[in-house]
Amino acid sequence: MEEQIAQDSTPIFQRIKDYLVGEIASGRWKEGDLVPSEQALVRQFGVSRMTVNRAVRELTAEGALVRRQGSGTYVAPQKYQATLVEIRNIADEIRARGRAHRSQLRLLREEPSTEELAAEFELASGAALFHSIIVHFENDVPIQVEDRWVNPACAPHYLEQDFATITPNEHLMAAAPLQGATYGIEAQPAPGEVAAMLGVKAGLPCLVLHRRTTSGGRVASVATMWHPGHLARFTGSV
């Protein structure tokens, strides 16, 4: 096992995380089940206790596992649906308002990650990512520029999709089922390139949603979505 791990480019602690998350996702380990002890995982993977501890500690912080002192580590209650901002397909939102959705693909390719992006994806700087830029229209009015980066390990067929007939959200929900998400919302002036795609003047105030999603223990997608401030409104409930 040790030789097999050494030949894999994925960090060892990440492989252990993937194994643990995979057992939960498959249903073999259910909510409340006791997972193997760190010592058992050390023997199974032929690695140090420190490496196993990092994998278990990170999954505990991410909410997939829960530790009970003196008892062990258990599969945590599943809370992924309880996000404050619901992840919805923009095409469905527009159609629910009785209006027509269409999209315009502006970019779709593989690119090396910058240092900042690599940090968000928890990858080495320069690691390959998929990059798409799509403009979404409501009744032929541009209402969103979606600038998205995708982890090829989570959605290997992303570049093959026809984003005129399917949205990135739809594809990713099928290819990389949602585990968790973090958000940031802020007001920013539209830079020239974004303003041109939205059909507005450069510097127009925009509402900008930055969303990072995880799947299978990995960061699956990082998206920045620009909305003209005079047309956009975010709502939610708790």
C-alpha angles and dihedrals in degrees: 000000000000092000091048092052092049091056093055116088091213111099111259095238089053091052089054090048090050091051093050094045090046092056089052095044092049092055094241088116114042134194109295095017118138111243123213115285120255089251090054090051090049089057094043096051100029093231137122124283088241092060093049091046091055092053093048093043093052093048089050090052090048091054098246094110135030126206122216114195112241092007110063142245121311139187105268124232108273109253103161094115092059097081115141093227112047115227105231134169108256091217090058092048092053094046090048087061089055094251136120123259127203133159137210120211111220101170138007121167148110117269136174112255122249118232090259094050093044089056091052091050092041090236135126115277110267094027112149117262133176114242128197133174117193132174115214120207131201111201087341093306113120108237104163141029108202113200106184136178119195134196107237090211089064100040109019094170097050095113091053095061125109100229091189088072102028132034123230088245092058093048095046094048088058099038099038111022111215117264099167144329142208126203143198126186124191142153116250135166111253112254115227098263094048092044090054091053091048092046094237137114118279111261095032109148111259134187106232123199117197112193130182118189132190131207131177092358094306134098101255105181143005114196134179114197121193120203127182105252095226092055104036134084129167119210134179145150138218 
